[in-house]
Amino acid sequence: MDLDLRTQYWDDREARNAFKKFILDIHGLDFSVWESQGFWDDRYTPFSLFNGSEVISSVCVYLLDAIIQGESTRLVQISGVGTHEKWRRKGLSRQLTDEGLKWAHNKHEGVFLFADDEAIPYYQKCGFKPIEEYLEHIKIPSVLAKPGCIPLDPDNQEDLALIYSYAQSRTPISNIFSIMNAKLLMFHVLYTMKNNIYEIPDLNCLIFYKRDNNCLNIFDIVSERMPSFEQLLPYIVRDTDQTVEFHFHTDKLGIEQIETKALAGNNTFVKMGFPLTRPVFPYTSRA
């Protein structure tokens, strides 16, 4: 096979477009919006095999600024993994994963990923181990609702600029485990959380949340100064809400009694030595 291994090629427009087509073909995800809005992140580093001008196999290594137990560090997330069907079962993904991890050596304190069901055997062969992921949750206390939670629309350029301003100046959501990459957050703003972003001007914060029946799911709180849960709740509560599930560690929210439960379905894997044993992976840390 006469294949060309390339990395750090985002400045090559033709190669970058080939990568975008590859991700769209393999994962059904169009990076054009993330790119066109200026949030493409150079730390999202590709290791790709080209057959001529076509990407036929690729792995991305994302260097993420993080807070672990109150200390600044970096983690690596493996994502964007795939190989076109006719090139599979030749060890290409394993080759690229090894190349990516070799490049990232000494640049991070831990490696993690979220696997598709069919990819689990592959990651186990690559030395990844499953780690149980958790959610923190509480029953909602009685509280009077108040107005002042304003929905934001990322398709509106003023709203988008406001969101990015918050993202750039945010404080860590948790001292136990936080991810601090503004451009990754903006990916979620444009894709996964697009219809679930609100500003609470009284508290100078954004909150990403949605309801699932009688449960409030809070995915992120973005602010220069973290408000308490007691301050936040009146702006988002309804009479029918019974519980809140937090998709991040809640140590900065001032909640006295919090319950924890295992979270299934994300297929979270880590390399040996990952610095947390009972993590709540922030929802917006997922690449």
C-alpha positions as CSV (number, residue, x, y, z in Angstrom):
1,M,0.0,0.0,0.0
2,D,1.4,3.4,-1.0
3,L,-0.3,5.5,1.6
4,D,0.8,8.9,2.9
5,L,0.7,9.5,6.7
6,R,0.1,13.2,7.4
7,T,-0.4,15.2,10.6
8,Q,-0.8,18.9,11.5
9,Y,-2.1,19.7,8.0
10,W,-4.9,22.1,8.8
11,D,-3.2,24.9,6.8
12,D,-3.5,22.8,3.7
13,R,-7.0,23.7,2.5
14,E,-7.3,20.7,0.1
15,A,-6.2,18.3,2.8
16,R,-8.5,19.9,5.4
17,N,-11.4,19.6,3.0
18,A,-10.5,15.9,2.5
19,F,-10.6,15.4,6.3
20,K,-14.0,17.1,6.5
21,K,-15.4,14.8,3.8
22,F,-13.9,11.8,5.6
23,I,-15.6,12.8,8.9
24,L,-18.9,13.4,7.1
25,D,-18.7,10.0,5.4
26,I,-17.6,8.0,8.4
27,H,-19.4,9.8,11.3
28,G,-22.2,11.8,9.5
29,L,-20.8,15.0,11.1
30,D,-20.3,18.2,9.0
31,F,-17.5,20.3,10.5
32,S,-18.3,23.2,8.1
33,V,-20.3,25.2,10.7
34,W,-17.6,24.9,13.4
35,E,-15.0,25.9,10.8
36,S,-17.0,28.8,9.2
37,Q,-17.6,30.4,12.6
38,G,-13.9,30.5,13.3
39,F,-13.9,27.9,16.1
40,W,-11.9,25.1,14.5
41,D,-9.2,24.3,17.0
42,D,-5.6,23.6,16.0
43,R,-5.2,21.5,19.1
44,Y,-7.5,19.0,17.4
45,T,-4.6,17.2,15.8
46,P,-5.2,14.7,12.9
47,F,-3.1,11.6,12.1
48,S,-4.4,10.6,8.7
49,L,-3.6,8.2,5.9
50,F,-4.1,9.6,2.5
51,N,-4.6,7.6,-0.7
52,G,-3.8,10.3,-3.2
53,S,-6.0,13.3,-2.1
54,E,-8.4,11.1,-0.2
55,V,-8.3,10.4,3.6
56,I,-9.0,6.7,4.0
57,S,-8.2,6.3,7.7
58,S,-7.8,8.9,10.5
59,V,-7.4,9.4,14.3
60,C,-7.5,12.7,16.0
61,V,-5.7,13.6,19.3
62,Y,-7.3,16.5,21.1
63,L,-5.1,18.3,23.7
64,L,-7.4,19.7,26.3
65,D,-6.6,22.2,29.0
66,A,-8.0,20.8,32.2
67,I,-8.3,21.3,36.0
68,I,-7.8,18.1,38.0
69,Q,-8.1,18.3,41.8
70,G,-7.5,22.1,41.6
71,E,-4.3,21.9,39.5
72,S,-4.0,23.0,35.8
73,T,-3.0,20.2,33.5
74,R,-3.7,18.7,30.1
75,L,-5.6,15.6,29.0
76,V,-5.8,13.9,25.7
77,Q,-9.0,12.8,24.1
78,I,-9.0,10.4,21.2
79,S,-11.8,11.0,18.7
80,G,-12.6,11.1,15.0
81,V,-11.4,7.5,14.6
82,G,-12.4,5.6,11.5
83,T,-11.4,3.8,8.3
84,H,-13.2,3.6,5.0
85,E,-14.8,0.2,4.5
86,K,-12.5,-1.3,1.8
87,W,-9.4,-0.4,3.9
88,R,-10.5,-2.0,7.1
89,R,-8.9,-5.0,8.9
90,K,-5.5,-3.9,7.8
91,G,-4.4,-2.4,11.2
92,L,-4.5,1.2,10.0
93,S,-6.5,2.6,12.9
94,R,-4.1,0.9,15.3
95,Q,-1.1,2.4,13.5
96,L,-2.6,5.9,13.6
97,T,-3.6,5.6,17.3
98,D,-0.1,4.5,18.2
99,E,1.4,7.4,16.2
100,G,-1.0,9.9,17.9
101,L,-0.2,8.6,21.4
102,K,3.5,8.7,20.6
103,W,3.3,12.3,19.5
104,A,1.2,13.2,22.6
105,H,3.7,11.5,25.0
106,N,4.7,13.9,27.8
107,K,2.1,16.5,26.7
108,H,-0.7,15.2,29.0
109,E,-1.6,13.7,32.4
110,G,-4.2,11.2,31.0
111,V,-5.9,9.8,27.9
112,F,-9.7,9.2,27.5
113,L,-12.2,8.5,24.8
114,F,-15.9,7.6,24.3
115,A,-16.3,4.4,22.2
116,D,-19.0,3.2,19.9
117,D,-20.2,-0.3,20.9
118,E,-18.6,-2.0,17.9
119,A,-15.3,-0.3,18.6
120,I,-14.9,-1.6,22.2
121,P,-12.8,-4.7,21.3
122,Y,-10.5,-2.5,19.2
123,Y,-9.8,0.0,22.0
124,Q,-9.2,-2.9,24.5
125,K,-6.6,-4.3,22.1
126,C,-5.0,-0.8,22.1
127,G,-4.6,-1.0,25.9
128,F,-7.6,1.1,26.9
129,K,-9.6,0.1,30.0
130,P,-13.2,0.9,30.8
131,I,-13.9,3.4,33.6
132,E,-17.2,3.8,35.3
133,E,-18.7,7.3,34.8
134,Y,-21.0,9.0,37.2
135,L,-23.8,11.6,37.5
136,E,-24.6,13.6,40.5
137,H,-28.2,14.3,41.3
138,I,-30.6,15.7,43.9
139,K,-34.3,16.1,44.5
140,I,-35.5,19.6,43.8
141,P,-36.2,21.6,46.9
142,S,-39.3,23.8,47.1
143,V,-38.5,27.2,45.6
144,L,-40.4,30.1,44.0
145,A,-39.7,30.6,40.3
146,K,-38.6,33.9,39.0
147,P,-38.2,35.4,35.5
148,G,-34.9,36.2,33.8
149,C,-33.6,33.1,32.0
150,I,-33.2,34.1,28.4
151,P,-32.9,31.6,25.5
152,L,-30.0,32.3,23.2
153,D,-29.8,31.4,19.5
154,P,-26.3,30.4,18.1
155,D,-27.6,31.2,14.6
156,N,-27.8,34.8,15.7
157,Q,-24.4,36.4,15.4
158,E,-24.9,38.7,18.4
159,D,-25.9,35.7,20.6
160,L,-23.0,33.6,19.3
161,A,-20.5,36.4,20.1
162,L,-22.0,36.7,23.6
163,I,-21.7,33.0,24.2
164,Y,-18.0,33.0,23.0
165,S,-17.3,35.9,25.3
166,Y,-18.6,33.9,28.2
167,A,-16.6,30.8,27.1
168,Q,-13.3,32.7,26.9
169,S,-13.6,34.2,30.4
170,R,-15.2,31.2,32.2
171,T,-14.0,29.9,35.6
172,P,-13.7,26.2,36.0
173,I,-17.0,24.6,36.6
174,S,-15.4,22.2,39.1
175,N,-12.1,22.0,41.0
176,I,-12.3,18.2,40.8
177,F,-12.5,18.0,37.0
178,S,-13.0,20.7,34.4
179,I,-12.2,21.1,30.8
180,M,-11.2,24.7,29.8
181,N,-11.2,24.7,25.9
182,A,-13.4,27.5,24.7
183,K,-13.4,26.2,21.1
184,L,-14.6,22.7,22.1
185,L,-17.4,24.4,24.1
186,M,-18.4,26.3,21.0
187,F,-18.6,23.0,19.1
188,H,-21.3,21.9,21.5
189,V,-22.9,25.4,21.2
190,L,-23.2,24.8,17.4
191,Y,-24.1,21.1,17.4
192,T,-25.2,19.2,20.6
193,M,-26.5,22.1,22.8
194,K,-27.8,24.5,20.1
195,N,-31.4,24.6,21.4
196,N,-30.5,24.4,25.2
197,I,-28.5,27.6,25.9
198,Y,-29.7,30.3,28.2
199,E,-28.4,33.5,29.7
200,I,-29.2,34.6,33.3
201,P,-28.1,38.3,33.2
202,D,-28.9,38.7,36.9
203,L,-26.1,36.1,37.7
204,N,-23.8,36.9,34.7
205,C,-23.9,33.3,33.6
206,L,-24.9,30.9,30.8
207,I,-26.6,27.7,31.7
208,F,-27.0,24.7,29.3
209,Y,-30.0,22.6,30.3
210,K,-33.0,20.7,29.1
211,R,-35.9,18.7,30.6
212,D,-36.5,15.0,30.3
213,N,-40.0,14.5,31.7
214,N,-39.8,15.6,35.4
215,C,-36.0,15.8,35.4
216,L,-33.8,18.8,34.8
217,N,-30.5,17.9,33.1
218,I,-27.9,20.6,33.6
219,F,-25.0,20.1,31.2
220,D,-22.8,23.2,31.9
221,I,-22.7,26.5,33.6
222,V,-20.5,29.1,32.1
223,S,-19.5,32.2,34.1
224,E,-16.6,34.2,35.2
225,R,-17.8,33.7,38.8
226,M,-19.8,30.5,39.5
227,P,-23.2,31.1,41.1
228,S,-24.6,28.7,43.7
229,F,-27.3,26.2,42.8
230,E,-29.6,28.1,45.3
231,Q,-29.1,31.2,43.2
232,L,-29.7,29.4,39.9
233,L,-32.6,27.2,40.6
234,P,-35.4,29.9,40.7
235,Y,-34.6,30.9,37.1
236,I,-35.0,27.5,35.6
237,V,-37.4,25.5,37.8
238,R,-41.0,24.5,37.0
239,D,-43.7,23.1,39.3
240,T,-43.5,19.7,37.6
241,D,-39.7,19.3,38.1
242,Q,-38.7,16.7,40.6
243,T,-35.0,16.0,40.2
244,V,-31.9,17.5,38.8
245,E,-29.0,15.6,37.1
246,F,-25.7,17.3,36.8
247,H,-23.4,16.4,33.9
248,F,-20.3,17.7,35.8
249,H,-18.9,17.6,39.3
250,T,-21.0,20.0,41.6
251,D,-18.4,20.9,44.2
252,K,-18.6,24.6,43.4
253,L,-22.4,24.9,43.5
254,G,-22.8,24.8,47.3
255,I,-25.0,21.8,47.5
256,E,-24.8,20.2,50.9
257,Q,-26.2,16.7,50.2
258,I,-25.6,15.2,46.7
259,E,-26.3,11.7,45.5
260,T,-24.2,9.9,42.9
261,K,-25.2,7.2,40.4
262,A,-23.4,5.3,37.7
263,L,-23.9,6.5,34.2
264,A,-24.2,3.8,31.5
265,G,-24.0,4.0,27.7
266,N,-21.0,6.3,27.1
267,N,-18.5,3.5,26.9
268,T,-15.8,5.6,28.5
269,F,-12.3,4.3,28.3
270,V,-9.0,5.5,29.7
271,K,-5.3,4.6,29.5
272,M,-3.7,3.3,32.6
273,G,-2.8,6.1,35.0
274,F,-5.8,8.4,34.3
275,P,-5.8,10.8,37.2
276,L,-9.4,10.2,38.4
277,T,-11.1,7.0,39.6
278,R,-14.7,8.1,39.9
279,P,-15.1,10.9,37.4
280,V,-18.1,12.9,36.3
281,F,-16.9,13.7,32.7
282,P,-18.2,17.2,31.9
283,Y,-20.7,16.8,29.1
284,T,-19.1,19.6,27.1
285,S,-15.7,17.8,27.3
286,R,-16.8,15.3,24.7
287,A,-15.1,15.8,21.3
